[in-house]
Amino acid sequence: MRGSHGFTLLEIAIVLVIIGLLLSGVLKGQELITSARVRNLISQQDGVKAAFFGFEDRYRAVPGDYSQADSNINCGATACINGNGNGRIEAGTAGAIHEEILAWQHLSASRFVIDSYTMANSGVSVPDESNSARNFYSGIFLQLVFDNIWGPAGNAVSKHHLNTGGLVPVEIIAEVDRKIDDGKPYSGAFQFSPYARAGDVAPNPATCVSGSDWGISGGDSNCGGASLF
């Protein structure tokens, strides 16, 4: 009867090397995917900011707020909707027009962004796929607006900014911040943002931020940031 035998040390070593190579490949692949997602987020932020400033330079007004859009921008069969012309992209408070939605139509019709967006009428109040751009990472809607809903709680300073929207993992938002700004959630030109479309779950500063740093150890998958203009 032939005796059974176990693995030799050489065979075990070869198996361990193969497992190590496989794990290394998986981790490297995940790293490349993460890097690509970070680059896409940064590219999108830069593209919208360039569109904003290009529009401002051409029309001497900001998109969404432009009060002569019906005369100077071709929105197709129906004339463009005008903003109120006060120099701020306002989020439709007290029944006013939602200029933060209208901004995408102004940018689209003037060819500063590639995709087509249409605000059906002045009463539209909710971002959707027809009237607003989506975040490349999570599919959540972006918001281009003038308000103080960014940075630390109690912030009293209003600025134009681009919100990424939520459903972005904290480690991705933190990496974006490190690459384009100072890596801190409450300072610089890229900061934490709790913005969420009505009905969506808002990013939570208690889990997205830890002290003066991003709360990476918490692993929150619903965080967001704001690029300040």
C-alpha positions as CSV (number, residue, x, y, z in Angstrom):
1,M,0.0,0.0,0.0
2,R,1.4,3.3,-1.1
3,G,1.9,5.7,1.9
4,S,0.3,9.1,1.8
5,H,2.4,12.2,2.1
6,G,1.8,15.9,2.8
7,F,3.0,19.1,1.1
8,T,6.7,19.8,1.0
9,L,8.0,23.1,2.3
10,L,8.8,24.1,-1.3
11,E,5.2,23.5,-2.4
12,I,3.8,25.5,0.5
13,A,6.2,28.3,-0.2
14,I,5.1,28.4,-3.9
15,V,1.4,28.5,-2.8
16,L,2.1,31.3,-0.4
17,V,3.9,33.3,-3.1
18,I,1.0,32.8,-5.5
19,I,-1.5,33.9,-2.9
20,G,0.6,37.0,-2.1
21,L,0.8,37.9,-5.8
22,L,-3.0,37.5,-6.2
23,L,-3.7,39.7,-3.1
24,S,-1.2,42.3,-4.3
25,G,-2.9,42.4,-7.7
26,V,-6.4,42.8,-6.1
27,L,-5.2,45.6,-3.8
28,K,-3.4,47.3,-6.7
29,G,-6.5,47.1,-8.8
30,Q,-8.6,48.6,-6.0
31,E,-6.0,51.4,-5.6
32,L,-6.2,52.2,-9.3
33,I,-10.0,52.2,-9.3
34,T,-10.0,54.6,-6.3
35,S,-7.4,56.9,-8.0
36,A,-9.5,57.0,-11.2
37,R,-12.7,57.9,-9.2
38,V,-10.8,60.7,-7.4
39,R,-9.5,62.0,-10.7
40,N,-13.0,61.9,-12.2
41,L,-14.4,63.9,-9.2
42,I,-11.6,66.5,-9.5
43,S,-12.1,66.8,-13.3
44,Q,-15.8,67.3,-12.9
45,Q,-15.3,70.0,-10.2
46,D,-12.7,71.8,-12.4
47,G,-15.0,71.5,-15.5
48,V,-18.0,73.1,-13.8
49,K,-15.9,75.8,-12.3
50,A,-14.4,76.6,-15.7
51,A,-17.9,76.7,-17.2
52,F,-19.1,79.1,-14.4
53,F,-16.2,81.5,-15.0
54,G,-16.5,81.2,-18.8
55,F,-20.2,82.1,-18.6
56,E,-19.5,85.0,-16.2
57,D,-16.8,86.3,-18.6
58,R,-19.0,86.2,-21.7
59,Y,-22.3,87.5,-20.2
60,R,-21.0,89.5,-17.2
61,A,-23.5,87.6,-15.1
62,V,-23.6,84.3,-13.4
63,P,-25.6,81.3,-14.8
64,G,-29.0,80.8,-13.3
65,D,-29.1,84.5,-12.2
66,Y,-28.7,86.0,-15.7
67,S,-31.6,88.4,-16.2
68,Q,-31.2,88.7,-20.0
69,A,-31.0,85.0,-20.8
70,D,-34.2,85.2,-22.9
71,S,-32.5,87.7,-25.2
72,N,-29.0,86.5,-25.4
73,I,-29.1,82.7,-25.0
74,N,-30.8,80.3,-27.4
75,C,-32.8,77.8,-25.4
76,G,-34.6,76.3,-28.4
77,A,-38.3,76.6,-29.1
78,T,-39.1,78.1,-25.8
79,A,-37.3,81.3,-24.6
80,C,-34.8,80.9,-21.8
81,I,-36.0,81.6,-18.3
82,N,-34.4,84.6,-16.7
83,G,-32.9,84.9,-13.2
84,N,-33.4,87.9,-11.0
85,G,-30.0,89.5,-11.8
86,N,-28.8,90.2,-8.3
87,G,-25.4,88.5,-8.8
88,R,-26.2,85.3,-6.8
89,I,-27.4,81.9,-7.7
90,E,-30.1,81.5,-5.1
91,A,-31.9,78.3,-4.1
92,G,-35.5,79.4,-4.5
93,T,-36.4,80.6,-1.0
94,A,-39.7,82.1,-0.3
95,G,-41.2,81.0,-3.6
96,A,-38.5,82.6,-5.8
97,I,-37.2,80.8,-8.9
98,H,-34.7,78.0,-8.2
99,E,-31.7,79.6,-9.9
100,E,-29.5,76.7,-8.7
101,I,-31.5,74.5,-11.2
102,L,-31.8,77.2,-13.9
103,A,-28.0,77.5,-13.8
104,W,-27.6,74.2,-15.6
105,Q,-29.9,75.2,-18.4
106,H,-28.0,78.5,-18.9
107,L,-24.7,76.6,-19.0
108,S,-26.0,74.0,-21.3
109,A,-27.7,76.3,-23.8
110,S,-24.7,78.5,-24.0
111,R,-22.5,75.4,-24.6
112,F,-20.3,75.7,-21.5
113,V,-21.2,72.2,-20.6
114,I,-21.7,69.3,-23.0
115,D,-24.8,67.7,-21.6
116,S,-28.2,69.1,-22.2
117,Y,-30.3,70.4,-19.3
118,T,-33.7,72.0,-19.4
119,M,-35.7,73.7,-16.7
120,A,-39.3,73.1,-18.0
121,N,-40.8,76.2,-16.3
122,S,-40.1,78.8,-13.6
123,G,-41.9,76.6,-11.0
124,V,-39.5,73.7,-11.1
125,S,-38.1,73.2,-7.6
126,V,-36.5,69.7,-7.6
127,P,-33.3,68.6,-9.3
128,D,-33.7,65.6,-11.6
129,E,-31.9,64.0,-14.6
130,S,-33.5,66.4,-17.1
131,N,-32.5,69.7,-15.4
132,S,-29.3,69.0,-13.3
133,A,-25.9,67.4,-13.5
134,R,-25.0,64.3,-11.6
135,N,-21.9,63.5,-9.5
136,F,-19.6,61.2,-11.5
137,Y,-19.0,59.0,-8.5
138,S,-22.4,58.5,-6.8
139,G,-25.0,59.7,-9.3
140,I,-26.3,62.2,-6.7
141,F,-27.1,65.6,-8.2
142,L,-24.6,68.4,-8.0
143,Q,-25.6,71.8,-6.8
144,L,-24.2,75.1,-8.0
145,V,-25.4,77.8,-5.5
146,F,-24.8,80.8,-3.4
147,D,-25.4,80.1,0.3
148,N,-23.7,79.3,3.6
149,I,-24.5,75.6,3.7
150,W,-20.9,74.5,3.7
151,G,-18.0,74.1,6.1
152,P,-18.6,74.0,9.9
153,A,-21.9,74.3,11.6
154,G,-22.9,77.9,12.2
155,N,-21.0,79.2,9.2
156,A,-22.4,82.6,8.4
157,V,-20.4,83.3,5.2
158,S,-22.2,82.8,1.9
159,K,-20.3,82.1,-1.3
160,H,-20.8,80.6,-4.7
161,H,-19.8,76.9,-4.5
162,L,-20.3,73.6,-6.2
163,N,-21.6,70.8,-3.9
164,T,-20.7,67.2,-4.8
165,G,-23.8,65.9,-3.1
166,G,-23.6,62.8,-0.8
167,L,-23.0,59.1,-1.2
168,V,-19.3,59.7,-1.6
169,P,-17.1,57.6,0.8
170,V,-15.2,59.8,3.2
171,E,-11.8,58.4,2.1
172,I,-12.6,59.6,-1.5
173,I,-13.7,63.0,-0.4
174,A,-10.6,63.3,1.8
175,E,-8.3,62.3,-1.1
176,V,-10.0,64.9,-3.4
177,D,-9.3,67.5,-0.7
178,R,-5.6,66.4,-0.3
179,K,-5.1,66.6,-4.1
180,I,-6.7,70.0,-4.8
181,D,-6.6,71.8,-1.4
182,D,-5.3,71.5,2.1
183,G,-6.8,68.1,3.1
184,K,-8.8,69.7,5.9
185,P,-12.7,69.6,6.0
186,Y,-13.2,73.0,7.5
187,S,-10.6,75.2,5.8
188,G,-9.4,76.1,2.3
189,A,-11.2,76.1,-1.0
190,F,-12.7,72.6,-0.7
191,Q,-14.7,71.9,2.5
192,F,-17.3,69.5,3.9
193,S,-20.8,70.0,2.7
194,P,-24.0,68.6,4.2
195,Y,-26.0,69.4,1.0
196,A,-28.6,66.8,0.0
197,R,-31.5,67.0,-2.4
198,A,-34.9,67.0,-0.7
199,G,-35.7,63.4,0.3
200,D,-32.0,62.3,0.2
201,V,-30.0,61.5,3.4
202,A,-27.7,64.4,4.1
203,P,-24.0,63.8,4.9
204,N,-23.4,63.8,8.6
205,P,-20.6,66.0,9.9
206,A,-20.4,63.9,13.1
207,T,-19.2,60.9,11.0
208,C,-17.7,62.5,7.9
209,V,-15.4,64.8,10.1
210,S,-13.3,64.1,13.1
211,G,-12.0,67.2,14.9
212,S,-10.1,69.2,12.3
213,D,-9.7,66.2,9.9
214,W,-11.8,64.0,7.7
215,G,-13.2,61.1,9.7
216,I,-11.6,58.4,7.6
217,S,-11.4,55.8,10.4
218,G,-15.2,55.9,10.6
219,G,-15.6,54.7,7.0
220,D,-18.8,56.8,6.3
221,S,-20.0,56.1,2.8
222,N,-22.3,59.2,2.6
223,C,-20.1,62.3,2.7
224,G,-19.9,65.3,0.5
225,G,-17.8,68.4,-0.2
226,A,-18.0,71.9,-1.7
227,S,-15.6,73.7,-4.0
228,L,-15.8,77.4,-3.1
229,F,-15.5,80.0,-5.8
